[in-house]
């Protein structure tokens, strides 16, 4: 699914000052893998996630997603690829407080070219993540774990092939975080490709592989277990 070859990203802070956030990073992620990206603060995890999610483009190297060269795409092409292929789950949930759970979940469908019944699809997915009785609740009426389940449902509403999760358990207690990771594992067993950024070793070791970054470089690619078949 993903092929990264010699990927680099440089941020130009001033005319004479620059920051190399990623340096010649190369790896592949196959369909149906569950991969964790780990590393200390400033290692390049967030920059890499932004590029994987088509929110940013590299300054060097190649990024192929599903056979398409993403690194040369223009803004509109990136947006179409994001909406068609990728679902995002964020640490801070990023839910709109004035909308109900189903309305938050249905938001990505506004930009989709697929013809679907928005409310029906949103409610079906909320039921899948265990929130069938909370479809009309607003985020302020739900716990952190429930809000993260809404965020996962929103990531799934356009049926993406790839789920990107940035510190999805960072604002949750340990037990709730494990419950959320079990949802990701179930989605992975259903065929979704999952990439999780985390700083928690126990969380990172729940997938098939760990990619470790340090100072913008990929320093380790650890195979933990084979994919479920």
Order of alpha helices (4+ residues) and beta strands (2+ residues): beta-beta-beta-alpha-beta-beta-alpha-beta-alpha-alpha-alpha-beta-alpha-beta-alpha-beta-beta
